[in-house]
Amino acid sequence: MSSRTGLLTAVHLTNIAKTLSATRSHALNTLYLQFHPKVAESVTCPRALGRFVASVYQSSVSWIGNDVDLRIVTGSLRSSGTGFQSFVDRSHPAKVDYLFYDYALSSSSLGEEKNLAERYPGVQVVELGTESVESFGLPPDVEKDTQTYPNVVLGGTFDRLHAGHKVLLTQAVLLATERVVVGVTDGAMIKSKKLHELILPAERRIEIVKEFLEEIDASLRYEVVPILDPFGPTATDPNMDLIVVSTETARGGAKVNELRERNGLNQLQVHTIELLDDESTIEDKEDKISSSNQRMDLLGSRLKPRKPTPSNLGVKPYVIGLVGGIASGKSKMLDRFRQLGAGVIDCDKIGHELYEPGEECYDEVVAVFGREILHPDGTINRQALGGIVFADREKLNQLNKIMWQRIAQRSKEKIRTLYEQHGNEVVVMEAALLLRAGWHDNCHEVWSCIIPRDEAIRRLMERNNLSEQDAMHRVEAQVCTNEEMVQQSDIVFCTLWSYEYSQQQAEKAWSIVQKEIKLKL
């Protein structure tokens, strides 16, 4: 279905919940809310409606749902004429499909509404209210403090804009009269973030932030820049007046002023904004609306469109490569897919089979690494072998060269058996080395299971009774980083939280692939 966008002109702000809820029947993807000129005439400056804007973003999910991108056009509160008709002029025809009004058009003396409908005949005009324009009233939470500042600055990760981001950015816009500077965190600063591997590239986040700001108020000047430390341009720019922070980052405002004082710069006023509660949160998530929660929602979901069937593979069986770091929970995830109905292949187990006496790999491994890796009964002591190869990357590469090709061939045989003899139309093949060994070329798509480095070390120490040093060696010897796996993956899982949450991820992914296979096979 094509994207649908609406522009709501609102004057009856006390009825905003009812008005926004009435747009749900139009199945919108994006909804812009601008203020009628009567509202702009009645407030001393845009900041006066700051609390109203924040409350609308706070409650919008319950009014219009999670899937609608609401954008409040605060530029329509300025006398510069950046709102109302000019917004449609800048946006049409690419963006606006519906023109909504929360009042009876016959009661308006502007005449611009009719002009818009006549000029853009493809746009549908919808009256969501019957009251007159003149009967409007301002919301009860109008700001009494209307001081504004020429230059306003703020910073954040701004990964996949959510309501909390929109409140921060919009408050900065409402407080500014000339310029807004936004620092977008990058580099090492994002490594501490939950599921940082799923964070969009800084260039893309900057682009999204700038687009949002220019859409909600085109009258200000915006500078959206990447920052590699907590201070960014606040450390050197003398032309700054106010910094906007959340309660979570309030201490950062004080740190900025300490640095500015050392650098001989003026002190910034600090404006603190409360984080928004996440009304849809569950036990494993944060209570506040956050990018971390949004990234958690991506787990088990398709991150990329389904690719065409590779030329070297048939339509059936549908082969999914499951890759994951050591102690990431990929084996348990494989069990989940077995229980859901998939045929499964554990390439680690295939490797163990190939170590058995009588297999050609056995003789070659013993010849390369010596008989000291053997148990008294002549079988390979995999723990002893692991101690050697995980401490020396060159020796690990030697072992991989021996094993990879033979594991790939054995797995192909098992896939054919699962399909032809057991009727498994979907086969999930789990292999830690899938990407580095090039086995993903034999899969229709790749799924990955990731876990933070510290958690992987903790699990290894507990599960394998290893010292911290030995566990670190094993984690650092892995051939692929979490970031590399995510970049290659169509669907990503993380088993950091409860068993139930990991199960939900598996079921979500299985449901997606089953639905697609029924449609396309």
C-alpha positions as CSV (number, residue, x, y, z in Angstrom):
1,M,0.0,0.0,0.0
2,S,1.3,3.5,-0.9
3,S,2.3,5.9,1.8
4,R,-0.5,8.2,3.0
5,T,0.2,11.7,4.5
6,G,-2.1,14.1,6.2
7,L,-1.9,17.8,7.2
8,L,-4.1,18.8,10.2
9,T,-4.9,22.4,10.8
10,A,-5.9,22.7,14.4
11,V,-7.5,25.6,16.4
12,H,-9.5,23.7,19.0
13,L,-6.5,22.5,21.0
14,T,-8.5,21.4,24.0
15,N,-10.1,18.8,21.7
16,I,-6.9,17.5,20.3
17,A,-7.2,14.0,21.5
18,K,-10.6,13.5,19.8
19,T,-9.3,15.2,16.7
20,L,-6.2,13.1,16.3
21,S,-8.1,9.9,17.1
22,A,-10.5,10.8,14.2
23,T,-7.7,10.6,11.7
24,R,-7.1,6.9,12.4
25,S,-9.7,5.7,9.9
26,H,-7.6,7.1,7.1
27,A,-4.6,4.7,7.7
28,L,-2.0,7.4,7.6
29,N,1.8,6.9,7.6
30,T,2.6,10.5,8.4
31,L,0.5,13.3,10.0
32,Y,1.6,16.9,10.2
33,L,-0.2,19.1,12.7
34,Q,0.0,22.8,12.2
35,F,-1.7,25.6,14.2
36,H,-4.4,27.9,12.8
37,P,-3.4,31.5,12.5
38,K,-5.9,32.3,15.3
39,V,-3.7,30.3,17.7
40,A,-0.5,32.1,16.6
41,E,-2.2,35.4,17.2
42,S,-3.2,34.5,20.7
43,V,0.2,33.4,22.1
44,T,3.1,35.7,22.8
45,C,5.7,33.4,21.3
46,P,6.0,29.8,20.1
47,R,7.5,28.7,23.4
48,A,4.1,29.3,25.1
49,L,2.8,26.1,23.7
50,G,5.8,24.0,24.6
51,R,4.0,21.9,27.3
52,F,1.1,21.4,24.9
53,V,3.4,20.1,22.2
54,A,5.1,17.7,24.7
55,S,1.8,16.4,26.0
56,V,0.6,15.7,22.5
57,Y,3.7,13.7,21.6
58,Q,3.4,11.9,24.9
59,S,-0.1,10.7,24.3
60,S,-0.1,10.4,20.5
61,V,0.5,6.7,20.5
62,S,-2.8,6.0,22.3
63,W,-4.6,8.4,20.0
64,I,-3.2,7.6,16.5
65,G,-1.2,4.4,17.1
66,N,2.5,3.4,16.8
67,D,2.7,3.4,13.1
68,V,1.9,7.1,12.4
69,D,4.8,9.5,12.3
70,L,3.4,12.7,13.9
71,R,5.2,16.0,13.3
72,I,4.0,19.2,14.9
73,V,4.7,22.1,12.7
74,T,5.7,24.7,15.2
75,G,6.7,27.2,12.5
76,S,3.0,27.9,12.1
77,L,3.1,29.7,15.5
78,R,5.5,32.3,14.2
79,S,4.4,35.5,12.5
80,S,6.8,34.8,9.7
81,G,4.3,32.8,7.8
82,T,6.2,29.6,7.7
83,G,3.0,27.6,8.4
84,F,-0.5,27.1,7.0
85,Q,-0.6,27.5,3.2
86,S,3.2,27.7,2.8
87,F,3.7,24.3,4.3
88,V,1.5,22.6,1.7
89,D,3.2,24.8,-1.0
90,R,6.6,23.4,0.0
91,S,5.4,19.8,0.4
92,H,2.8,19.1,-2.3
93,P,2.4,16.9,-4.2
94,A,5.0,14.5,-2.7
95,K,3.7,14.6,0.8
96,V,0.1,15.7,1.5
97,D,-2.8,13.4,0.6
98,Y,-5.3,14.7,3.1
99,L,-6.1,18.2,4.4
100,F,-7.8,17.8,7.8
101,Y,-9.5,20.7,9.7
102,D,-10.8,20.5,13.3
103,Y,-13.4,23.2,12.6
104,A,-16.2,23.9,10.1
105,L,-14.6,25.4,7.0
106,S,-17.6,27.6,6.5
107,S,-16.7,29.4,9.8
108,S,-13.3,30.5,8.6
109,S,-12.7,33.9,7.1
110,L,-9.3,33.2,5.7
111,G,-10.3,31.6,2.5
112,E,-7.0,29.8,2.2
113,E,-8.5,26.4,2.9
114,K,-10.7,26.7,-0.2
115,N,-7.8,27.9,-2.3
116,L,-5.7,24.9,-1.2
117,A,-8.5,22.4,-2.1
118,E,-8.9,24.1,-5.5
119,R,-5.2,24.3,-6.3
120,Y,-4.6,20.7,-5.4
121,P,-7.6,18.7,-6.6
122,G,-5.9,15.4,-5.8
123,V,-5.9,16.2,-2.1
124,Q,-8.9,15.1,0.0
125,V,-10.4,17.7,2.3
126,V,-11.8,16.3,5.6
127,E,-13.6,18.3,8.3
128,L,-13.1,16.6,11.7
129,G,-15.0,19.2,13.6
130,T,-18.2,21.3,13.3
131,E,-17.4,24.1,15.7
132,S,-16.5,27.6,14.4
133,V,-13.0,29.0,14.3
134,E,-14.0,31.8,16.6
135,S,-15.0,29.5,19.5
136,F,-11.4,28.3,20.0
137,G,-9.6,28.4,23.3
138,L,-6.0,27.8,24.3
139,P,-5.0,24.7,26.3
140,P,-4.7,25.2,30.1
141,D,-1.0,24.5,30.2
142,V,0.2,27.5,28.3
143,E,3.8,28.5,29.3
144,K,4.1,31.6,31.4
145,D,7.8,31.9,31.0
146,T,8.3,32.9,27.3
147,Q,12.0,33.9,27.3
148,T,13.7,32.8,24.1
149,Y,17.3,32.6,23.0
150,P,19.1,33.3,19.7
151,N,21.2,30.2,19.7
152,V,20.1,26.9,21.2
153,V,22.2,23.7,21.3
154,L,21.4,20.0,22.2
155,G,22.9,16.6,21.6
156,G,22.0,13.0,21.4
157,T,22.2,9.7,19.5
158,F,18.9,10.4,17.7
159,D,18.6,6.9,16.4
160,R,15.2,6.4,14.6
161,L,13.3,9.4,15.8
162,H,10.7,8.7,18.5
163,A,8.4,10.9,20.5
164,G,11.1,11.6,23.1
165,H,13.5,12.9,20.4
166,K,10.7,14.9,18.8
167,V,10.0,16.6,22.2
168,L,13.7,17.5,22.7
169,L,14.2,18.8,19.2
170,T,10.9,20.7,19.2
171,Q,11.5,22.3,22.5
172,A,14.9,23.5,21.2
173,V,13.1,25.0,18.2
174,L,10.5,26.7,20.3
175,L,13.2,28.3,22.5
176,A,15.3,29.5,19.6
177,T,14.9,32.7,17.5
178,E,17.8,32.3,15.1
179,R,19.8,29.0,15.2
180,V,19.6,25.5,16.6
181,V,22.8,23.3,16.8
182,V,22.4,19.6,17.2
183,G,25.3,17.2,18.0
184,V,24.7,13.7,16.8
185,T,26.8,11.1,18.7
186,D,29.1,8.9,16.7
187,G,32.3,6.7,17.1
188,A,33.1,5.3,20.4
189,M,30.3,7.2,22.1
190,I,27.7,4.8,20.7
191,K,29.5,1.7,21.8
192,S,27.9,1.8,25.3
193,K,24.4,1.9,23.9
194,K,22.2,-1.1,24.1
195,L,22.2,-3.0,20.8
196,H,24.5,-0.3,19.3
197,E,25.1,-2.6,16.4
198,L,21.6,-1.7,15.1
199,I,22.1,2.0,15.4
200,L,21.8,3.8,12.0
201,P,25.0,5.3,10.5
202,A,25.6,8.9,11.7
203,E,25.2,10.3,8.2
204,R,21.7,8.9,8.0
205,R,20.7,10.0,11.5
206,I,22.0,13.5,10.7
207,E,19.9,13.6,7.6
208,I,16.8,12.5,9.4
209,V,17.2,15.1,12.2
210,K,17.8,17.9,9.7
211,E,14.8,16.9,7.6
212,F,12.6,16.9,10.8
213,L,13.7,20.3,11.9
214,E,13.3,21.9,8.5
215,E,9.8,20.5,8.2
216,I,8.6,21.7,11.6
217,D,10.0,25.2,11.3
218,A,11.8,26.5,8.2
219,S,12.4,29.9,9.6
220,L,15.5,28.9,11.8
221,R,19.0,28.0,10.8
222,Y,20.1,24.5,11.6
223,E,23.5,23.0,12.1
224,V,23.4,19.2,12.6
225,V,26.9,17.8,13.1
226,P,28.5,14.5,14.3
227,I,30.2,14.6,17.6
228,L,32.9,12.2,18.9
229,D,32.9,13.4,22.5
230,P,30.3,14.7,25.0
231,F,30.9,18.3,24.2
232,G,31.1,18.7,20.5
233,P,30.8,22.4,19.3
234,T,29.8,23.6,22.8
235,A,33.5,23.4,23.7
236,T,34.5,26.1,21.2
237,D,31.5,28.0,19.8
238,P,31.2,31.4,21.5
239,N,27.8,32.0,19.9
240,M,25.6,29.8,22.1
241,D,23.1,30.8,24.7
242,L,21.0,27.8,25.9
243,I,21.5,24.1,26.1
244,V,18.6,21.7,26.1
245,V,19.0,18.5,28.1
246,S,16.9,15.7,29.4
247,T,16.7,14.6,33.0
248,E,18.9,11.7,32.0
249,T,21.6,14.0,30.7
250,A,21.2,17.0,33.0
251,R,24.7,16.5,34.5
252,G,26.0,17.0,31.0
253,G,24.8,20.5,30.9
254,A,26.9,21.4,34.0
255,K,29.9,19.7,32.5
256,V,29.6,21.7,29.4
257,N,29.5,24.9,31.4
258,E,32.6,23.8,33.4
259,L,34.5,23.3,30.1
260,R,33.2,26.6,28.6
261,E,34.5,28.4,31.7
262,R,37.9,26.9,31.3
263,N,37.9,27.9,27.7
264,G,36.9,31.5,28.5
265,L,33.4,31.2,26.9
266,N,30.0,32.4,28.2
267,Q,27.9,30.1,30.5
268,L,24.9,28.5,28.8
269,Q,21.5,28.6,30.3
270,V,20.3,25.0,30.9
271,H,16.7,23.9,30.0
272,T,15.8,20.4,31.3
273,I,13.1,18.3,29.8
274,E,11.5,15.2,31.5
275,L,11.8,12.0,29.6
276,L,8.5,10.6,28.3
277,D,7.0,7.4,29.8
278,D,6.7,4.5,27.5
279,E,3.0,3.4,27.9
280,S,3.6,0.2,25.9
281,T,6.7,-1.0,27.8
282,I,7.1,-4.6,28.9
283,E,9.2,-6.2,31.6
284,D,12.5,-6.4,29.7
285,K,12.3,-2.8,28.3
286,E,13.0,0.6,29.8
287,D,10.1,2.5,31.3
288,K,10.9,5.6,29.2
289,I,10.4,6.1,25.5
290,S,13.9,5.3,24.2
291,S,15.8,4.3,21.1
292,S,16.9,1.2,23.0
293,N,13.3,0.1,23.2
294,Q,12.9,0.7,19.5
295,R,16.0,-1.3,18.7
296,M,14.7,-4.1,20.9
297,D,11.5,-4.0,18.8
298,L,13.6,-4.6,15.7
299,L,14.8,-8.0,17.0
300,G,13.2,-10.8,15.2
301,S,11.9,-8.4,12.5
302,R,13.1,-8.2,8.9
303,L,15.7,-5.5,8.6
304,K,16.1,-5.8,4.8
305,P,13.7,-6.6,2.0
306,R,13.7,-10.3,1.1
307,K,16.3,-11.0,-1.6
308,P,15.5,-12.9,-4.8
309,T,16.4,-16.5,-4.8
310,P,20.2,-16.9,-5.5
311,S,20.9,-18.5,-8.9
312,N,22.8,-21.4,-7.2
313,L,19.9,-22.4,-5.0
314,G,16.5,-23.8,-5.8
315,V,13.2,-22.4,-4.4
316,K,13.0,-25.4,-2.0
317,P,14.2,-26.1,0.6
318,Y,14.4,-22.5,1.9
319,V,17.8,-22.3,3.7
320,I,18.5,-19.9,6.5
321,G,22.0,-19.4,7.8
322,L,22.1,-18.7,11.5
323,V,25.3,-17.1,12.6
324,G,26.3,-15.9,16.1
325,G,29.2,-15.2,18.3
326,I,30.5,-17.5,21.0
327,A,28.0,-17.9,23.9
328,S,25.4,-15.7,22.1
329,G,22.6,-18.3,22.5
330,K,22.5,-19.3,18.9
331,S,22.3,-23.0,19.7
332,K,19.2,-22.4,21.9
333,M,17.8,-20.3,19.2
334,L,18.3,-23.2,16.8
335,D,16.3,-25.4,19.2
336,R,13.5,-22.9,19.1
337,F,13.3,-23.2,15.3
338,R,13.4,-26.9,15.5
339,Q,10.3,-26.8,17.8
340,L,8.6,-24.4,15.4
341,G,9.0,-26.9,12.6
342,A,12.3,-26.2,10.8
343,G,14.8,-28.7,9.8
344,V,18.0,-27.8,11.6
345,I,21.7,-28.3,11.1
346,D,24.4,-27.6,13.7
347,C,27.7,-27.1,11.8
348,D,29.6,-27.3,15.1
349,K,28.3,-30.8,15.6
350,I,29.3,-31.6,12.0
351,G,32.8,-30.4,12.9
352,H,32.8,-32.7,15.9
353,E,31.7,-35.6,13.7
354,L,34.6,-34.9,11.4
355,Y,37.1,-35.0,14.3
356,E,36.2,-38.7,14.9
357,P,38.8,-41.4,14.2
358,G,38.3,-42.7,10.7
359,E,37.3,-39.3,9.2
360,E,39.9,-37.7,6.9
361,C,39.9,-34.5,9.0
362,Y,41.0,-36.5,12.0
363,D,44.3,-37.6,10.5
364,E,45.1,-34.1,9.1
365,V,44.3,-32.4,12.4
366,V,46.5,-34.7,14.4
367,A,49.3,-34.4,11.8
368,V,49.2,-30.6,12.1
369,F,48.7,-30.1,15.9
370,G,50.4,-33.2,17.3
371,R,49.3,-36.2,19.3
372,E,49.2,-34.1,22.5
373,I,45.7,-33.0,21.5
374,L,44.4,-36.6,21.9
375,H,42.6,-38.3,24.8
376,P,44.1,-41.6,26.0
377,D,41.5,-43.4,23.9
378,G,42.8,-41.7,20.7
379,T,39.9,-39.3,20.3
380,I,40.6,-35.6,19.8
381,N,40.5,-33.5,23.0
382,R,38.6,-30.5,21.7
383,Q,39.3,-28.5,24.8
384,A,43.0,-29.0,24.4
385,L,42.7,-28.1,20.7
386,G,40.7,-25.0,21.5
387,G,43.3,-23.9,24.0
388,I,45.9,-24.0,21.2
389,V,43.9,-22.3,18.4
390,F,42.2,-19.6,20.4
391,A,45.5,-18.4,21.7
392,D,47.1,-18.2,18.2
393,R,45.2,-16.8,15.2
394,E,47.6,-18.4,12.7
395,K,46.9,-21.9,14.2
396,L,43.2,-21.1,14.2
397,N,43.5,-20.3,10.5
398,Q,45.2,-23.6,9.9
399,L,42.4,-25.5,11.6
400,N,39.8,-23.6,9.6
401,K,41.5,-24.4,6.3
402,I,41.3,-28.1,7.2
403,M,37.7,-28.1,8.4
404,W,35.7,-25.5,6.4
405,Q,35.4,-27.1,3.0
406,R,34.5,-30.5,4.5
407,I,31.9,-29.0,6.9
408,A,30.2,-27.2,4.0
409,Q,30.0,-30.3,1.9
410,R,28.6,-32.4,4.8
411,S,26.0,-29.7,5.5
412,K,24.8,-29.7,1.9
413,E,24.2,-33.4,2.2
414,K,22.2,-33.0,5.4
415,I,20.1,-30.2,3.9
416,R,19.2,-32.5,1.0
417,T,18.3,-35.3,3.4
418,L,16.1,-33.1,5.6
419,Y,14.1,-31.9,2.5
420,E,13.9,-35.1,0.5
421,Q,13.4,-37.6,3.3
422,H,11.9,-35.6,6.1
423,G,9.9,-33.0,4.2
424,N,11.5,-29.9,5.8
425,E,10.8,-27.0,3.4
426,V,12.7,-24.6,5.7
427,V,16.1,-25.5,7.0
428,V,18.1,-23.4,9.5
429,M,21.8,-24.0,9.4
430,E,23.7,-22.7,12.5
431,A,27.3,-21.9,12.0
432,A,29.5,-19.5,13.9
433,L,31.8,-19.3,10.8
434,L,29.1,-18.9,8.3
435,L,30.1,-15.5,7.0
436,R,33.9,-15.8,7.1
437,A,33.8,-19.2,5.5
438,G,31.5,-18.0,2.7
439,W,28.7,-20.4,3.5
440,H,26.1,-17.7,3.3
441,D,26.3,-18.0,-0.5
442,N,24.5,-21.3,0.0
443,C,21.7,-19.7,2.0
444,H,18.6,-17.8,0.9
445,E,19.1,-15.4,3.8
446,V,21.2,-14.9,7.0
447,W,20.0,-14.5,10.6
448,S,22.3,-13.6,13.4
449,C,22.4,-13.9,17.2
450,I,24.4,-11.2,19.0
451,I,25.4,-10.6,22.6
452,P,27.5,-7.9,24.2
453,R,31.2,-8.7,24.7
454,D,31.1,-8.5,28.5
455,E,28.1,-10.9,28.6
456,A,29.8,-13.3,26.3
457,I,32.8,-13.4,28.6
458,R,30.7,-13.9,31.7
459,R,28.7,-16.8,30.1
460,L,31.9,-18.5,28.9
461,M,33.4,-18.3,32.4
462,E,30.3,-19.7,33.9
463,R,29.5,-22.3,31.3
464,N,33.0,-23.6,30.5
465,N,34.6,-22.9,33.8
466,L,37.2,-20.7,32.2
467,S,39.3,-18.0,33.7
468,E,38.5,-14.4,32.6
469,Q,41.7,-14.3,30.6
470,D,40.9,-17.5,28.7
471,A,37.3,-16.4,28.1
472,M,38.6,-13.1,26.7
473,H,41.0,-14.9,24.4
474,R,38.1,-16.9,23.0
475,V,35.8,-13.9,22.4
476,E,38.6,-11.9,20.8
477,A,39.6,-14.8,18.5
478,Q,36.2,-14.8,16.8
479,V,36.3,-14.3,13.1
480,C,33.4,-11.8,12.9
481,T,32.3,-8.9,15.1
482,N,28.7,-8.3,16.1
483,E,28.8,-5.3,13.7
484,E,29.9,-7.4,10.8
485,M,27.2,-10.0,11.5
486,V,24.5,-7.4,11.7
487,Q,25.5,-5.8,8.4
488,Q,25.2,-9.1,6.7
489,S,21.9,-10.2,8.4
490,D,18.3,-10.0,7.3
491,I,17.0,-10.7,10.8
492,V,18.9,-10.2,14.2
493,F,18.2,-11.7,17.6
494,C,19.7,-11.0,21.0
495,T,19.3,-13.3,24.0
496,L,20.4,-10.8,26.6
497,W,17.0,-10.6,28.3
498,S,14.5,-13.2,29.5
499,Y,13.8,-16.6,28.0
500,E,10.3,-15.4,27.1
501,Y,11.6,-12.4,25.2
502,S,14.1,-14.5,23.2
503,Q,11.2,-16.9,22.4
504,Q,9.1,-14.0,21.1
505,Q,11.9,-13.0,18.8
506,A,12.1,-16.5,17.4
507,E,8.3,-16.7,16.9
508,K,8.2,-13.3,15.2
509,A,10.9,-14.3,12.7
510,W,9.4,-17.7,12.0
511,S,6.0,-16.1,11.4
512,I,7.5,-13.6,8.9
513,V,9.3,-16.3,6.9
514,Q,6.3,-18.6,6.9
515,K,4.1,-15.9,5.6
516,E,6.5,-14.9,2.9
517,I,7.1,-18.5,1.8
518,K,3.4,-19.1,1.4
519,L,3.1,-16.0,-0.8
520,K,6.1,-16.6,-3.0
521,L,7.0,-20.3,-3.1
